[in-house]
């Protein structure tokens, strides 16, 4: 796995630290990672919307548009179900008393 160093003003760093603690994340990296994934997913959705709009406006579309959108929606639903199955549940870590060496 690669690493990335991010330089930011103290005010932003303080915000990230506060959000990390408030969100139950162990490190700032754990807080930032889902934000980047969300941005990536939203960029993909914007691209898909742009392409569908361009296709619709091109007047070159053939076939039943409603049937196409039903197939697209079914595909999106299937991908969402599969991605939810693939994501491991994120159990909150509990701290043990100092000196506790249980596995």
Backbone bond lengths (Angstrom), bond angles and torsions (degrees), N, CA, C in turn:
res aa  C-N    CA-C-N  psi(-1)  N-CA   C-N-CA  omega(-1)  CA-C   N-CA-C  phi
1 X - - - 1.439 - - 1.526 107.93 -
2 X 1.313 116.83 136.55 1.452 121.64 179.20 1.515 111.54 -80.91
3 X 1.311 114.41 169.78 1.462 118.64 177.12 1.521 108.97 -127.53
4 X 1.319 115.66 162.13 1.455 122.03 -177.51 1.521 108.26 -144.71
5 X 1.306 116.89 124.48 1.466 120.79 175.10 1.515 107.99 -96.83
6 X 1.316 116.46 132.29 1.455 121.30 -178.80 1.519 108.37 -121.39
7 X 1.320 115.83 122.62 1.461 120.87 176.69 1.526 107.67 -94.20
8 X 1.332 115.65 134.83 1.461 120.13 -178.46 1.518 109.51 -149.97
9 X 1.326 116.25 158.93 1.464 119.34 177.00 1.535 110.32 -62.08
10 X 1.325 115.73 154.55 1.470 121.12 -179.41 1.527 111.73 -55.10
11 X 1.327 116.56 -37.11 1.469 120.82 -179.28 1.535 110.64 -61.37
12 X 1.329 117.24 -43.23 1.462 120.24 177.94 1.519 111.04 -68.21
13 X 1.310 117.22 -40.92 1.465 120.76 179.70 1.533 110.00 -61.30
14 X 1.322 116.14 -40.67 1.457 120.68 178.24 1.540 110.27 -62.91
15 X 1.328 116.11 -40.86 1.463 120.59 178.20 1.529 110.63 -62.19
16 X 1.337 116.27 -46.52 1.466 120.51 179.62 1.524 109.98 -60.70
17 X 1.322 117.15 -43.19 1.469 120.33 178.91 1.527 111.12 -61.22
18 X 1.346 116.34 -44.19 1.467 120.31 179.41 1.532 111.27 -62.65
19 X 1.334 117.10 -44.96 1.462 121.09 -179.57 1.531 111.21 -66.66
20 X 1.331 116.17 -34.07 1.458 120.48 178.19 1.520 109.95 -61.94
21 X 1.323 116.05 -46.82 1.468 120.18 -179.87 1.524 111.34 -68.14
22 X 1.340 116.44 -45.80 1.469 120.84 -176.70 1.527 111.63 -65.15
23 X 1.327 116.89 -31.47 1.458 120.57 -177.84 1.513 113.95 -88.49
24 X 1.321 117.33 -0.53 1.455 120.46 179.24 1.518 113.60 75.48
25 X 1.317 116.38 21.31 1.458 120.06 178.25 1.524 108.79 -85.31
26 X 1.322 115.52 147.19 1.459 119.83 -179.27 1.516 113.14 -77.50
27 X 1.327 116.24 -31.94 1.469 120.96 -177.37 1.520 109.15 -143.06
28 X 1.337 116.99 161.30 1.470 119.44 174.55 1.533 112.06 -58.12
29 X 1.311 117.22 -33.03 1.466 120.31 178.48 1.524 110.80 -60.51
30 X 1.332 116.84 -42.23 1.463 120.46 179.13 1.527 111.14 -65.38
31 X 1.320 117.52 -28.37 1.465 121.81 177.16 1.530 110.41 -75.19
32 X 1.319 117.42 -42.38 1.464 121.95 -173.60 1.529 112.30 -76.26
33 X 1.312 117.25 -36.59 1.473 121.14 -175.94 1.532 113.06 -51.87
34 X 1.346 120.34 -50.52 1.469 119.25 179.87 1.528 112.82 -65.62
35 X 1.337 117.14 -28.65 1.465 119.19 177.63 1.527 110.45 -65.68
36 X 1.319 116.37 -40.24 1.461 120.71 179.11 1.529 109.72 -67.84
37 X 1.330 116.76 -42.33 1.468 119.57 178.27 1.528 111.16 -61.85
38 X 1.324 116.58 -41.75 1.463 120.75 179.12 1.525 110.22 -61.86
39 X 1.322 117.09 -43.30 1.462 121.20 178.96 1.527 110.50 -62.15
40 X 1.345 116.50 -42.13 1.467 120.93 178.85 1.526 110.30 -61.97
41 X 1.333 117.35 -44.16 1.461 121.50 -179.66 1.532 110.83 -64.24
42 X 1.328 116.22 -42.51 1.466 119.81 179.84 1.522 111.20 -65.77
43 X 1.335 117.57 -36.23 1.468 120.74 177.11 1.526 109.72 -63.41
44 X 1.325 117.49 -40.30 1.462 121.10 177.46 1.521 111.52 -63.91
45 X 1.322 116.62 -39.62 1.464 120.61 178.44 1.522 110.87 -66.04
46 X 1.347 116.56 -40.62 1.470 119.79 178.02 1.530 110.64 -62.85
47 X 1.323 116.73 -42.84 1.461 120.76 179.22 1.522 110.75 -62.17
48 X 1.320 117.45 -45.07 1.460 121.31 178.69 1.525 110.78 -60.81
49 X 1.324 116.77 -43.77 1.458 120.65 179.06 1.526 110.72 -61.50
50 X 1.332 116.58 -44.09 1.476 120.42 178.99 1.521 110.87 -61.31
51 X 1.327 116.73 -43.94 1.468 120.24 -178.67 1.525 111.45 -66.72
52 X 1.327 116.99 -41.26 1.462 119.73 178.41 1.525 111.17 -65.37
53 X 1.319 116.35 -40.38 1.461 120.39 178.99 1.526 110.46 -64.73
54 X 1.320 116.34 -44.67 1.465 120.61 178.39 1.523 110.65 -60.19
55 X 1.327 116.20 -43.33 1.462 119.84 178.90 1.513 112.42 -64.05
56 X 1.325 116.35 -41.38 1.461 120.40 179.87 1.520 111.21 -65.17
57 X 1.332 116.18 -39.83 1.463 120.80 -177.81 1.522 112.83 -78.00
58 X 1.321 118.41 -14.79 1.462 120.97 -176.83 1.523 112.60 -73.57
59 X 1.307 117.04 -16.33 1.466 123.61 -178.24 1.529 112.26 61.26
60 X 1.328 115.80 17.07 1.455 120.01 177.35 1.531 110.80 -100.58
61 X 1.318 116.09 -0.71 1.464 119.53 -177.87 1.516 110.12 -65.12
62 X 1.320 114.66 139.34 1.459 120.04 179.36 1.521 108.09 -123.62
63 X 1.288 116.53 147.51 1.454 120.26 177.36 1.514 111.59 93.36
64 X 1.311 114.06 -175.07 1.455 122.09 -176.63 1.531 110.02 -82.62
65 X 1.316 116.64 111.04 1.462 121.72 -177.14 1.528 110.82 -64.24
66 X 1.326 117.73 -39.38 1.465 119.89 179.76 1.520 111.07 -62.35
67 X 1.332 116.52 -39.78 1.473 119.88 178.49 1.529 109.78 -65.09
68 X 1.333 116.86 -39.11 1.464 120.76 177.77 1.523 110.39 -60.04
69 X 1.333 116.71 -47.00 1.459 119.58 -178.72 1.529 111.49 -67.51
70 X 1.308 118.64 -32.18 1.467 120.22 174.75 1.527 110.34 -63.90
71 X 1.347 116.75 -41.93 1.467 120.19 178.15 1.520 111.00 -66.06
72 X 1.342 116.37 -41.15 1.470 119.73 178.65 1.519 109.68 -63.03
73 X 1.326 117.99 -45.27 1.462 121.53 -179.63 1.523 110.60 -63.18
74 X 1.315 117.58 -40.38 1.465 120.47 178.21 1.526 110.29 -62.66
75 X 1.325 116.30 -39.90 1.464 120.25 178.19 1.529 110.75 -64.98
76 X 1.325 116.72 -44.90 1.467 121.01 179.04 1.523 110.08 -60.65
77 X 1.312 117.29 -44.55 1.465 120.86 179.05 1.523 111.14 -60.63
78 X 1.341 116.34 -42.40 1.456 120.68 179.89 1.528 110.79 -63.92
79 X 1.333 117.00 -44.27 1.472 120.86 179.31 1.527 110.34 -62.78
80 X 1.328 117.78 -41.80 1.466 120.89 178.95 1.525 111.10 -62.73
81 X 1.333 117.13 -43.79 1.471 119.79 178.78 1.519 110.71 -61.93
82 X 1.326 116.95 -43.27 1.459 120.79 -179.20 1.524 111.42 -65.99
83 X 1.340 117.04 -38.90 1.468 118.93 -179.33 1.523 110.90 -70.20
84 X 1.323 118.20 -32.35 1.464 120.65 177.00 1.521 110.85 -68.05
85 X 1.329 116.37 -36.22 1.460 120.19 177.96 1.522 110.79 -67.63
86 X 1.336 116.53 -35.13 1.467 121.09 -174.95 1.525 112.70 -77.71
87 X 1.336 117.72 -22.78 1.466 120.60 -178.10 1.516 110.16 -76.33
88 X 1.338 116.90 125.67 1.467 118.50 175.75 1.521 109.58 -71.91
89 X 1.320 115.81 146.59 1.459 118.38 177.74 1.518 108.62 -68.00
90 X 1.299 115.76 144.77 1.453 120.77 -176.19 1.511 108.74 -102.77
91 X 1.307 115.40 91.01 1.463 120.45 -179.82 1.522 109.10 -75.92
92 X 1.300 115.36 138.54 1.450 120.03 178.93 1.522 109.78 -74.48
93 X 1.313 115.55 131.62 1.454 120.20 -178.95 1.524 109.68 -76.25
94 X 1.315 114.73 140.18 1.461 119.03 175.88 1.518 107.86 -111.70
95 X 1.293 114.79 143.33 1.462 119.50 -179.41 1.519 109.54 -88.91
96 X 1.313 115.19 139.94 1.462 121.01 177.63 1.515 108.41 -97.30
97 X 1.329 115.76 155.87 1.467 118.56 177.28 1.518 109.80 -60.23
98 X 1.303 115.20 149.14 1.464 120.74 179.76 1.530 109.62 -57.54
99 X 1.326 115.35 133.59 1.456 120.21 -179.85 1.522 113.89 92.99
100 X 1.325 117.99 -11.94 1.465 121.18 179.33 1.522 108.10 -73.92
101 X 1.322 117.60 118.50 1.465 121.67 -175.36 1.525 112.36 -111.25
102 X 1.314 117.47 20.57 1.463 118.65 178.22 1.523 110.06 -63.71
103 X 1.348 117.01 147.45 1.475 119.61 179.98 1.508 111.91 -69.91
